[in-house]
Every structure is written in C-alpha cells, then in structure tokens.
Amino acid sequence: MGAPGLQGAIFPAPDAVSRANFESRYQSAFGSRPPRIAAVAYDAAMIAARAAARGAPINGGETSQGVDGPLRLLPDGRVLRGLALYSLEAGGEPRRIEPAAAPVPGT
C-alpha cells in the first residue's frame, strides 16, 4: 500500500454493490460495460418515468433506488444521494462497511 497512514481510513462513496447490479444488467442488454454517465441518464429516466406514470412531478419527499444507491429529488431540482461507507484495507482496496442509506433533507 502506498500510504500506510491511510490504512483503516473510512470514506463515503457511491454504493459499489448497487453499481455492480446495474453494470451486470447493462452488460447483458448491450454487450459492453456502461459509460459512467449512463448512471445519471438511467436515474433521470427512472424519475421521469415515475412522474409520467403518476401524472404529476416527483414532490421531493420520496427516496428512489438509483444506480449508485438511494437518491432523493428535491423540489428545487437538486439531488441528494445516499453514500455507502468504505474502509481502506491493508492491501489498498476499499471494503464496504455500511451500505448506502436513504438521504435525508437538511443533513
């Protein structure tokens, strides 16, 4: 490991388990790994489809499962994303220690 002082460090990041599920489905459908921007496009399309199905905009009070973990669309158009917690292992690889939790407005 290049920086021994970082061993055991805890940091937030998008949920790799959720991302891996999306990448697997994408690979099956299109025969290649998705570009990183595909996650944003997928999340936007999912929110738009949900709003169209109900005939009203998403009000910002509900959480949806996005490609990189849970997300919440706020009334002003911002997006809150739940992040998983990872620990940096001795070999330099991150290990998920807590899955992404639903984002809470105002925190």
MOPAC internal coordinates of N, CA, C and O (Angstrom, degrees):
PM7 1SCF
backbone

  N    0.0000 0     0.00 0     0.00 0    0    0    0
  C    1.4543 1     0.00 0     0.00 0    1    0    0
  C    1.5229 1   107.98 1     0.00 0    2    1    0
  O    1.2310 1   120.23 1   -44.43 1    3    2    1
  N    1.3198 1   117.17 1   135.57 1    3    2    1
  C    1.4445 1   121.71 1  -175.40 1    5    3    2
  C    1.5113 1   115.04 1   -73.39 1    6    5    3
  O    1.2310 1   119.02 1   156.09 1    7    6    5
  N    1.2992 1   119.48 1   -23.91 1    7    6    5
  C    1.4625 1   122.43 1  -177.94 1    9    7    6
  C    1.5279 1   109.21 1  -134.58 1   10    9    7
  O    1.2310 1   119.85 1   -94.12 1   11   10    9
  N    1.3362 1   117.88 1    85.88 1   11   10    9
  C    1.4583 1   120.82 1  -176.41 1   13   11   10
  C    1.5325 1   113.45 1   -57.33 1   14   13   11
  O    1.2310 1   120.44 1   152.21 1   15   14   13
  N    1.3339 1   116.77 1   -27.79 1   15   14   13
  C    1.4566 1   119.82 1   179.67 1   17   15   14
  C    1.5169 1   113.42 1   -65.94 1   18   17   15
  O    1.2310 1   120.39 1   164.17 1   19   18   17
  N    1.3300 1   116.87 1   -15.83 1   19   18   17
  C    1.4696 1   120.34 1   179.74 1   21   19   18
  C    1.5251 1   112.83 1   -91.39 1   22   21   19
  O    1.2310 1   119.90 1   172.17 1   23   22   21
  N    1.3366 1   117.81 1    -7.83 1   23   22   21
  C    1.4589 1   120.49 1   179.21 1   25   23   22
  C    1.5219 1   109.55 1   -56.77 1   26   25   23
  O    1.2310 1   120.77 1   -50.86 1   27   26   25
  N    1.3276 1   116.13 1   129.14 1   27   26   25
  C    1.4550 1   121.48 1  -179.32 1   29   27   26
  C    1.5200 1   113.69 1    86.50 1   30   29   27
  O    1.2310 1   119.88 1   175.12 1   31   30   29
  N    1.3410 1   117.83 1    -4.88 1   31   30   29
  C    1.4687 1   120.47 1   178.41 1   33   31   30
  C    1.5228 1   109.61 1   -60.19 1   34   33   31
  O    1.2310 1   120.86 1   -37.24 1   35   34   33
  N    1.3118 1   115.96 1   142.76 1   35   34   33
  C    1.4584 1   121.99 1   179.18 1   37   35   34
  C    1.5166 1   107.86 1  -110.53 1   38   37   35
  O    1.2310 1   120.86 1   -45.54 1   39   38   37
  N    1.3425 1   115.97 1   134.46 1   39   38   37
  C    1.4610 1   120.33 1  -178.81 1   41   39   38
  C    1.5285 1   110.53 1  -146.41 1   42   41   39
  O    1.2310 1   120.32 1   -27.57 1   43   42   41
  N    1.3430 1   116.99 1   152.43 1   43   42   41
  C    1.4636 1   120.96 1   176.84 1   45   43   42
  C    1.5309 1   110.42 1   -88.30 1   46   45   43
  O    1.2310 1   120.82 1   -30.52 1   47   46   45
  N    1.3191 1   116.03 1   149.48 1   47   46   45
  C    1.4678 1   121.50 1   177.12 1   49   47   46
  C    1.5253 1   108.34 1  -162.86 1   50   49   47
  O    1.2310 1   120.25 1   -17.82 1   51   50   49
  N    1.3392 1   117.13 1   162.18 1   51   50   49
  C    1.4563 1   119.11 1   174.53 1   53   51   50
  C    1.5303 1   110.26 1   -54.63 1   54   53   51
  O    1.2310 1   120.53 1   -29.85 1   55   54   53
  N    1.3019 1   116.59 1   150.15 1   55   54   53
  C    1.4628 1   122.39 1  -175.83 1   57   55   54
  C    1.5266 1   110.75 1   -73.45 1   58   57   55
  O    1.2310 1   120.32 1   -70.19 1   59   58   57
  N    1.3307 1   116.99 1   109.81 1   59   58   57
  C    1.4604 1   122.40 1  -176.89 1   61   59   58
  C    1.5257 1   112.50 1   -66.22 1   62   61   59
  O    1.2310 1   119.74 1   150.53 1   63   62   61
  N    1.3224 1   118.11 1   -29.47 1   63   62   61
  C    1.4633 1   121.19 1   179.05 1   65   63   62
  C    1.5281 1   109.59 1   -66.76 1   66   65   63
  O    1.2310 1   120.54 1   133.11 1   67   66   65
  N    1.3191 1   116.58 1   -46.89 1   67   66   65
  C    1.4576 1   120.91 1   178.12 1   69   67   66
  C    1.5296 1   110.04 1   -62.37 1   70   69   67
  O    1.2310 1   120.44 1   136.91 1   71   70   69
  N    1.3209 1   116.77 1   -43.09 1   71   70   69
  C    1.4691 1   121.77 1   179.48 1   73   71   70
  C    1.5241 1   111.13 1   -61.98 1   74   73   71
  O    1.2310 1   120.19 1   138.65 1   75   74   73
  N    1.3322 1   117.24 1   -41.35 1   75   74   73
  C    1.4630 1   121.40 1  -179.56 1   77   75   74
  C    1.5280 1   110.70 1   -62.79 1   78   77   75
  O    1.2310 1   120.09 1   142.47 1   79   78   77
  N    1.3344 1   117.43 1   -37.53 1   79   78   77
  C    1.4653 1   120.59 1   177.60 1   81   79   78
  C    1.5238 1   110.26 1   -62.62 1   82   81   79
  O    1.2310 1   120.23 1   135.47 1   83   82   81
  N    1.3265 1   117.17 1   -44.53 1   83   82   81
  C    1.4614 1   121.56 1   178.25 1   85   83   82
  C    1.5286 1   110.66 1   -62.47 1   86   85   83
  O    1.2310 1   120.53 1   133.43 1   87   86   85
  N    1.3363 1   116.58 1   -46.57 1   87   86   85
  C    1.4648 1   119.96 1  -178.84 1   89   87   86
  C    1.5204 1   111.77 1   -60.95 1   90   89   87
  O    1.2310 1   120.11 1   142.74 1   91   90   89
  N    1.3228 1   117.39 1   -37.26 1   91   90   89
  C    1.4574 1   121.28 1   178.19 1   93   91   90
  C    1.5294 1   111.03 1   -64.76 1   94   93   91
  O    1.2310 1   120.46 1   134.02 1   95   94   93
  N    1.3302 1   116.73 1   -45.98 1   95   94   93
  C    1.4736 1   120.68 1   178.37 1   97   95   94
  C    1.5274 1   110.66 1   -63.59 1   98   97   95
  O    1.2310 1   120.03 1   137.94 1   99   98   97
  N    1.3171 1   117.55 1   -42.06 1   99   98   97
  C    1.4635 1   122.37 1   179.49 1  101   99   98
  C    1.5337 1   109.99 1   -62.91 1  102  101   99
  O    1.2310 1   120.80 1   133.91 1  103  102  101
  N    1.3293 1   116.08 1   -46.09 1  103  102  101
  C    1.4751 1   121.51 1  -179.92 1  105  103  102
  C    1.5303 1   109.88 1   -59.16 1  106  105  103
  O    1.2310 1   120.11 1   136.80 1  107  106  105
  N    1.3218 1   117.40 1   -43.20 1  107  106  105
  C    1.4652 1   120.92 1   178.83 1  109  107  106
  C    1.5214 1   111.81 1   -63.15 1  110  109  107
  O    1.2310 1   120.62 1   140.46 1  111  110  109
  N    1.3256 1   116.43 1   -39.54 1  111  110  109
  C    1.4653 1   120.66 1  -176.34 1  113  111  110
  C    1.5277 1   112.88 1   -78.73 1  114  113  111
  O    1.2310 1   119.99 1   141.60 1  115  114  113
  N    1.3336 1   117.63 1   -38.40 1  115  114  113
  C    1.4664 1   120.46 1  -170.81 1  117  115  114
  C    1.5320 1   114.63 1  -117.47 1  118  117  115
  O    1.2310 1   119.68 1   173.77 1  119  118  117
  N    1.3264 1   118.21 1    -6.23 1  119  118  117
  C    1.4551 1   120.92 1   176.14 1  121  119  118
  C    1.5126 1   115.96 1    77.08 1  122  121  119
  O    1.2310 1   119.59 1  -168.33 1  123  122  121
  N    1.3289 1   118.39 1    11.67 1  123  122  121
  C    1.4668 1   121.55 1   177.40 1  125  123  122
  C    1.5234 1   109.14 1  -151.37 1  126  125  123
  O    1.2310 1   121.18 1   -14.80 1  127  126  125
  N    1.3201 1   115.34 1   165.20 1  127  126  125
  C    1.4697 1   119.96 1   176.76 1  129  127  126
  C    1.5222 1   108.68 1   -72.86 1  130  129  127
  O    1.2310 1   120.27 1   -36.05 1  131  130  129
  N    1.3189 1   117.09 1   143.95 1  131  130  129
  C    1.4619 1   119.04 1  -179.35 1  133  131  130
  C    1.5232 1   111.91 1   -74.29 1  134  133  131
  O    1.2310 1   120.20 1   -33.60 1  135  134  133
  N    1.3387 1   117.22 1   146.40 1  135  134  133
  C    1.4591 1   118.79 1   170.63 1  137  135  134
  C    1.5280 1   108.77 1   -68.04 1  138  137  135
  O    1.2310 1   119.80 1   -23.58 1  139  138  137
  N    1.3059 1   117.98 1   156.42 1  139  138  137
  C    1.4763 1   121.86 1  -176.30 1  141  139  138
  C    1.5290 1   112.02 1   -57.19 1  142  141  139
  O    1.2310 1   119.97 1   143.23 1  143  142  141
  N    1.3347 1   117.67 1   -36.77 1  143  142  141
  C    1.4644 1   121.17 1  -178.04 1  145  143  142
  C    1.5303 1   111.94 1   -67.05 1  146  145  143
  O    1.2310 1   119.92 1   162.36 1  147  146  145
  N    1.3378 1   117.76 1   -17.64 1  147  146  145
  C    1.4626 1   120.92 1   179.46 1  149  147  146
  C    1.5274 1   111.06 1   -60.66 1  150  149  147
  O    1.2310 1   119.94 1   149.49 1  151  150  149
  N    1.3219 1   117.73 1   -30.51 1  151  150  149
  C    1.4705 1   120.76 1   179.04 1  153  151  150
  C    1.5232 1   110.97 1   -63.70 1  154  153  151
  O    1.2310 1   120.35 1   136.71 1  155  154  153
  N    1.3198 1   116.94 1   -43.29 1  155  154  153
  C    1.4680 1   121.05 1   179.81 1  157  155  154
  C    1.5275 1   109.64 1   -66.06 1  158  157  155
  O    1.2310 1   120.59 1   136.62 1  159  158  157
  N    1.3390 1   116.47 1   -43.38 1  159  158  157
  C    1.4640 1   120.69 1   179.59 1  161  159  158
  C    1.5270 1   110.86 1   -62.98 1  162  161  159
  O    1.2310 1   120.29 1   137.38 1  163  162  161
  N    1.3226 1   117.05 1   -42.62 1  163  162  161
  C    1.4604 1   121.19 1   179.19 1  165  163  162
  C    1.5329 1   110.52 1   -62.38 1  166  165  163
  O    1.2310 1   120.63 1   133.18 1  167  166  165
  N    1.3161 1   116.39 1   -46.82 1  167  166  165
  C    1.4701 1   120.08 1   179.93 1  169  167  166
  C    1.5232 1   111.13 1   -61.54 1  170  169  167
  O    1.2310 1   120.01 1   136.89 1  171  170  169
  N    1.3356 1   117.58 1   -43.11 1  171  170  169
  C    1.4676 1   121.25 1   179.66 1  173  171  170
  C    1.5305 1   110.89 1   -63.50 1  174  173  171
  O    1.2310 1   120.60 1   136.57 1  175  174  173
  N    1.3239 1   116.46 1   -43.43 1  175  174  173
  C    1.4662 1   120.21 1   179.28 1  177  175  174
  C    1.5298 1   111.22 1   -64.88 1  178  177  175
  O    1.2310 1   120.17 1   141.07 1  179  178  177
  N    1.3293 1   117.28 1   -38.93 1  179  178  177
  C    1.4649 1   121.29 1   178.66 1  181  179  178
  C    1.5232 1   110.89 1   -63.10 1  182  181  179
  O    1.2310 1   120.02 1   136.82 1  183  182  181
  N    1.3211 1   117.57 1   -43.18 1  183  182  181
  C    1.4690 1   121.07 1   179.29 1  185  183  182
  C    1.5257 1   110.23 1   -67.53 1  186  185  183
  O    1.2310 1   120.03 1   138.49 1  187  186  185
  N    1.3302 1   117.55 1   -41.51 1  187  186  185
  C    1.4701 1   120.89 1   178.66 1  189  187  186
  C    1.5212 1   111.01 1   -63.89 1  190  189  187
  O    1.2310 1   120.02 1   137.72 1  191  190  189
  N    1.3307 1   117.57 1   -42.28 1  191  190  189
  C    1.4672 1   120.87 1   179.32 1  193  191  190
  C    1.5276 1   110.88 1   -63.82 1  194  193  191
  O    1.2310 1   120.34 1   139.67 1  195  194  193
  N    1.3269 1   116.96 1   -40.33 1  195  194  193
  C    1.4679 1   120.57 1   178.52 1  197  195  194
  C    1.5311 1   110.52 1   -64.10 1  198  197  195
  O    1.2310 1   120.19 1   137.59 1  199  198  197
  N    1.3234 1   117.24 1   -42.41 1  199  198  197
  C    1.4683 1   121.01 1   178.76 1  201  199  198
  C    1.5259 1   110.40 1   -65.15 1  202  201  199
  O    1.2310 1   119.80 1   138.15 1  203  202  201
  N    1.3256 1   117.98 1   -41.85 1  203  202  201
  C    1.4689 1   121.61 1   180.00 1  205  203  202
  C    1.5255 1   110.94 1   -65.09 1  206  205  203
  O    1.2310 1   120.44 1   140.61 1  207  206  205
  N    1.3214 1   116.77 1   -39.39 1  207  206  205
  C    1.4633 1   120.89 1  -179.17 1  209  207  206
  C    1.5283 1   112.05 1   -64.77 1  210  209  207
  O    1.2310 1   120.72 1   145.87 1  211  210  209
  N    1.3043 1   116.23 1   -34.13 1  211  210  209
  C    1.4688 1   118.86 1  -179.63 1  213  211  210
  C    1.5191 1   112.29 1   -93.15 1  214  213  211
  O    1.2310 1   120.06 1   170.10 1  215  214  213
  N    1.3367 1   117.50 1    -9.90 1  215  214  213
  C    1.4612 1   121.20 1   178.33 1  217  215  214
  C    1.5197 1   113.52 1    72.83 1  218  217  215
  O    1.2310 1   120.58 1  -158.52 1  219  218  217
  N    1.3159 1   116.49 1    21.48 1  219  218  217
  C    1.4690 1   121.50 1  -179.60 1  221  219  218
  C    1.5208 1   108.46 1  -153.13 1  222  221  219
  O    1.2310 1   120.32 1   -26.96 1  223  222  221
  N    1.3279 1   116.99 1   153.04 1  223  222  221
  C    1.4692 1   118.65 1   178.53 1  225  223  222
  C    1.5297 1   111.80 1   -67.39 1  226  225  223
  O    1.2310 1   121.28 1   -23.32 1  227  226  225
  N    1.3098 1   115.15 1   156.68 1  227  226  225
  C    1.4644 1   120.91 1   173.97 1  229  227  226
  C    1.5257 1   106.20 1   -68.16 1  230  229  227
  O    1.2310 1   120.31 1   -50.11 1  231  230  229
  N    1.3273 1   117.01 1   129.89 1  231  230  229
  C    1.4632 1   120.72 1  -171.83 1  233  231  230
  C    1.5213 1   114.67 1   -87.15 1  234  233  231
  O    1.2310 1   120.17 1   178.76 1  235  234  233
  N    1.2977 1   117.29 1    -1.24 1  235  234  233
  C    1.4562 1   119.43 1   178.59 1  237  235  234
  C    1.5091 1   114.24 1    88.35 1  238  237  235
  O    1.2310 1   119.94 1   178.37 1  239  238  237
  N    1.3041 1   117.73 1    -1.63 1  239  238  237
  C    1.4550 1   119.33 1  -177.60 1  241  239  238
  C    1.5066 1   114.68 1   -98.08 1  242  241  239
  O    1.2310 1   120.19 1   179.31 1  243  242  241
  N    1.3220 1   117.23 1    -0.69 1  243  242  241
  C    1.4575 1   117.77 1  -176.90 1  245  243  242
  C    1.5205 1   111.54 1  -121.55 1  246  245  243
  O    1.2310 1   121.32 1   -25.77 1  247  246  245
  N    1.3038 1   115.08 1   154.23 1  247  246  245
  C    1.4473 1   121.88 1  -179.78 1  249  247  246
  C    1.5239 1   108.53 1  -102.81 1  250  249  247
  O    1.2310 1   120.75 1   -41.00 1  251  250  249
  N    1.3201 1   116.18 1   139.00 1  251  250  249
  C    1.4606 1   123.00 1   176.37 1  253  251  250
  C    1.5158 1   108.53 1  -118.57 1  254  253  251
  O    1.2310 1   120.75 1   -23.76 1  255  254  253
  N    1.3281 1   116.17 1   156.24 1  255  254  253
  C    1.4565 1   119.85 1   175.79 1  257  255  254
  C    1.5179 1   108.57 1   -90.23 1  258  257  255
  O    1.2310 1   120.31 1   -68.23 1  259  258  257
  N    1.3157 1   117.01 1   111.77 1  259  258  257
  C    1.4516 1   122.33 1   178.25 1  261  259  258
  C    1.5153 1   110.96 1   -94.75 1  262  261  259
  O    1.2310 1   120.83 1    -1.03 1  263  262  261
  N    1.2972 1   116.02 1   178.97 1  263  262  261
  C    1.4604 1   122.00 1  -179.02 1  265  263  262
  C    1.5244 1   111.80 1   -59.21 1  266  265  263
  O    1.2310 1   119.81 1   136.65 1  267  266  265
  N    1.3162 1   117.97 1   -43.35 1  267  266  265
  C    1.4669 1   122.22 1  -176.68 1  269  267  266
  C    1.5200 1   113.55 1   -98.12 1  270  269  267
  O    1.2310 1   120.31 1  -164.56 1  271  270  269
  N    1.3278 1   117.02 1    15.44 1  271  270  269
  C    1.4570 1   121.28 1  -179.34 1  273  271  270
  C    1.5191 1   110.19 1   124.47 1  274  273  271
  O    1.2310 1   120.39 1     7.22 1  275  274  273
  N    1.3165 1   116.87 1  -172.78 1  275  274  273
  C    1.4589 1   120.32 1  -176.75 1  277  275  274
  C    1.5213 1   112.51 1   -67.43 1  278  277  275
  O    1.2310 1   121.32 1   -30.93 1  279  278  277
  N    1.3419 1   115.08 1   149.07 1  279  278  277
  C    1.4635 1   120.11 1   177.83 1  281  279  278
  C    1.5175 1   109.49 1  -143.94 1  282  281  279
  O    1.2310 1   121.58 1   -22.91 1  283  282  281
  N    1.3115 1   114.58 1   157.09 1  283  282  281
  C    1.4606 1   121.63 1   178.34 1  285  283  282
  C    1.5180 1   107.79 1  -136.81 1  286  285  283
  O    1.2310 1   120.55 1   -55.13 1  287  286  285
  N    1.3420 1   116.56 1   124.87 1  287  286  285
  C    1.4543 1   121.90 1   176.77 1  289  287  286
  C    1.5197 1   108.00 1   -87.52 1  290  289  287
  O    1.2310 1   120.39 1   -55.25 1  291  290  289
  N    1.3282 1   116.86 1   124.75 1  291  290  289
  C    1.4559 1   121.97 1  -179.78 1  293  291  290
  C    1.5265 1   110.38 1   -88.25 1  294  293  291
  O    1.2310 1   119.67 1   -24.58 1  295  294  293
  N    1.3289 1   118.24 1   155.42 1  295  294  293
  C    1.4700 1   121.14 1  -178.89 1  297  295  294
  C    1.5315 1   113.81 1   -57.04 1  298  297  295
  O    1.2310 1   119.78 1   153.27 1  299  298  297
  N    1.3261 1   118.02 1   -26.73 1  299  298  297
  C    1.4644 1   120.05 1  -179.41 1  301  299  298
  C    1.5367 1   112.65 1   -87.55 1  302  301  299
  O    1.2310 1   120.02 1  -173.67 1  303  302  301
  N    1.3409 1   117.57 1     6.33 1  303  302  301
  C    1.4482 1   122.11 1   176.28 1  305  303  302
  C    1.5219 1   115.42 1    95.12 1  306  305  303
  O    1.2310 1   119.97 1   170.57 1  307  306  305
  N    1.3150 1   117.67 1    -9.43 1  307  306  305
  C    1.4650 1   119.50 1   177.19 1  309  307  306
  C    1.5240 1   109.77 1   -75.07 1  310  309  307
  O    1.2310 1   120.94 1   -20.31 1  311  310  309
  N    1.3091 1   115.80 1   159.69 1  311  310  309
  C    1.4571 1   121.97 1   179.00 1  313  311  310
  C    1.5235 1   109.11 1  -120.09 1  314  313  311
  O    1.2310 1   120.70 1   -49.87 1  315  314  313
  N    1.3130 1   116.26 1   130.13 1  315  314  313
  C    1.4613 1   121.25 1   171.25 1  317  315  314
  C    1.5168 1   106.88 1   -99.19 1  318  317  315
  O    1.2310 1   120.21 1   -46.29 1  319  318  317
  N    1.3151 1   117.20 1   133.71 1  319  318  317
  C    1.4570 1   121.38 1   179.44 1  321  319  318
  C    1.5216 1   109.52 1  -121.11 1  322  321  319
  O    1.2310 1   121.24 1   -44.69 1  323  322  321
  N    1.3176 1   115.23 1   135.31 1  323  322  321
  C    1.4539 1   120.72 1   173.85 1  325  323  322
  C    1.5188 1   108.80 1   -79.31 1  326  325  323
  O    1.2310 1   120.19 1   -43.05 1  327  326  325
  N    1.3038 1   117.24 1   136.95 1  327  326  325
  C    1.4582 1   121.69 1  -179.29 1  329  327  326
  C    1.5247 1   110.15 1  -116.67 1  330  329  327
  O    1.2310 1   120.95 1   -35.69 1  331  330  329
  N    1.3141 1   115.78 1   144.31 1  331  330  329
  C    1.4583 1   121.09 1   174.76 1  333  331  330
  C    1.5248 1   108.62 1   -80.30 1  334  333  331
  O    1.2310 1   120.76 1   -17.62 1  335  334  333
  N    1.3204 1   116.14 1   162.38 1  335  334  333
  C    1.4665 1   120.85 1   175.12 1  337  335  334
  C    1.5183 1   108.86 1  -108.02 1  338  337  335
  O    1.2310 1   121.25 1   -43.61 1  339  338  337
  N    1.3275 1   115.22 1   136.39 1  339  338  337
  C    1.4544 1   122.70 1  -179.47 1  341  339  338
  C    1.5149 1   109.95 1  -125.02 1  342  341  339
  O    1.2310 1   121.51 1   -26.29 1  343  342  341
  N    1.3275 1   114.71 1   153.71 1  343  342  341
  C    1.4667 1   122.23 1   173.78 1  345  343  342
  C    1.5256 1   107.27 1  -118.16 1  346  345  343
  O    1.2310 1   120.54 1   -40.73 1  347  346  345
  N    1.3114 1   116.56 1   139.27 1  347  346  345
  C    1.4600 1   120.60 1   179.21 1  349  347  346
  C    1.5211 1   108.58 1   -85.11 1  350  349  347
  O    1.2310 1   120.92 1   -60.48 1  351  350  349
  N    1.3159 1   115.84 1   119.52 1  351  350  349
  C    1.4604 1   121.99 1  -176.50 1  353  351  350
  C    1.5295 1   111.17 1   -82.92 1  354  353  351
  O    1.2310 1   120.90 1   -11.10 1  355  354  353
  N    1.3242 1   115.88 1   168.90 1  355  354  353
  C    1.4642 1   121.96 1  -177.87 1  357  355  354
  C    1.5284 1   112.03 1   -58.25 1  358  357  355
  O    1.2310 1   119.63 1   145.24 1  359  358  357
  N    1.3198 1   118.31 1   -34.76 1  359  358  357
  C    1.4573 1   121.48 1  -179.92 1  361  359  358
  C    1.5169 1   113.30 1   -79.38 1  362  361  359
  O    1.2310 1   120.10 1   178.79 1  363  362  361
  N    1.3161 1   117.41 1    -1.21 1  363  362  361
  C    1.4491 1   121.24 1   179.60 1  365  363  362
  C    1.5231 1   114.12 1    93.58 1  366  365  363
  O    1.2310 1   120.46 1   177.73 1  367  366  365
  N    1.3211 1   116.73 1    -2.27 1  367  366  365
  C    1.4674 1   120.71 1  -179.90 1  369  367  366
  C    1.5276 1   110.29 1   -91.17 1  370  369  367
  O    1.2310 1   120.50 1   -40.32 1  371  370  369
  N    1.3281 1   116.65 1   139.68 1  371  370  369
  C    1.4624 1   118.82 1   175.53 1  373  371  370
  C    1.5290 1   111.06 1   -76.69 1  374  373  371
  O    1.2310 1   120.76 1   -33.22 1  375  374  373
  N    1.3253 1   116.15 1   146.78 1  375  374  373
  C    1.4614 1   122.79 1   176.49 1  377  375  374
  C    1.5224 1   107.07 1  -124.62 1  378  377  375
  O    1.2310 1   120.35 1   -54.72 1  379  378  377
  N    1.3283 1   116.94 1   125.28 1  379  378  377
  C    1.4712 1   120.25 1   178.86 1  381  379  378
  C    1.5228 1   108.89 1   -68.77 1  382  381  379
  O    1.2310 1   121.03 1   -55.04 1  383  382  381
  N    1.3259 1   115.64 1   124.96 1  383  382  381
  C    1.4621 1   119.97 1   179.27 1  385  383  382
  C    1.5256 1   111.76 1  -109.02 1  386  385  383
  O    1.2310 1   120.79 1   164.01 1  387  386  385
  N    1.3411 1   116.10 1   -15.99 1  387  386  385
  C    1.4648 1   120.16 1   177.36 1  389  387  386
  C    1.5270 1   108.44 1  -153.80 1  390  389  387
  O    1.2310 1   120.24 1   -51.83 1  391  390  389
  N    1.3528 1   117.15 1   128.17 1  391  390  389
  C    1.4647 1   118.77 1   179.23 1  393  391  390
  C    1.5360 1   110.59 1   -68.43 1  394  393  391
  O    1.2310 1   121.43 1   -15.80 1  395  394  393
  N    1.3004 1   114.87 1   164.20 1  395  394  393
  C    1.4694 1   120.10 1   179.61 1  397  395  394
  C    1.5177 1   110.15 1   -64.14 1  398  397  395
  O    1.2310 1   121.27 1   -48.19 1  399  398  397
  N    1.3164 1   115.18 1   131.81 1  399  398  397
  C    1.4694 1   121.81 1   176.04 1  401  399  398
  C    1.5146 1   109.73 1   -96.50 1  402  401  399
  O    1.2310 1   120.68 1   -23.04 1  403  402  401
  N    1.3185 1   116.31 1   156.96 1  403  402  401
  C    1.4640 1   120.54 1   178.25 1  405  403  402
  C    1.5320 1   109.99 1   -61.24 1  406  405  403
  O    1.2310 1   120.24 1   -45.66 1  407  406  405
  N    1.3249 1   117.15 1   134.34 1  407  406  405
  C    1.4590 1   119.61 1   179.56 1  409  407  406
  C    1.5244 1   111.24 1   -70.76 1  410  409  407
  O    1.2310 1   121.14 1   -35.21 1  411  410  409
  N    1.3195 1   115.42 1   144.79 1  411  410  409
  C    1.4576 1   121.52 1  -179.47 1  413  411  410
  C    1.5329 1   108.33 1  -117.43 1  414  413  411
  O    1.2310 1   119.34 1   -56.62 1  415  414  413
  N    1.3343 1   118.86 1   123.38 1  415  414  413
  C    1.4652 1   120.37 1   179.37 1  417  415  414
  C    1.5295 1   110.92 1   -57.50 1  418  417  415
  O    1.2310 1   121.04 1   -36.95 1  419  418  417
  N    1.3259 1   115.62 1   143.05 1  419  418  417
  C    1.4506 1   121.21 1   174.83 1  421  419  418
  C    1.5093 1   113.93 1    84.21 1  422  421  419
  O    1.2310 1   119.94 1  -172.67 1  423  422  421
  N    1.3470 1   117.73 1     7.33 1  423  422  421
  C    1.4740 1   119.07 1   178.59 1  425  423  422
  C    1.4953 1   110.72 1  -112.42 1  426  425  423
  O    1.2310 1   120.10 1   180.00 1  427  426  425

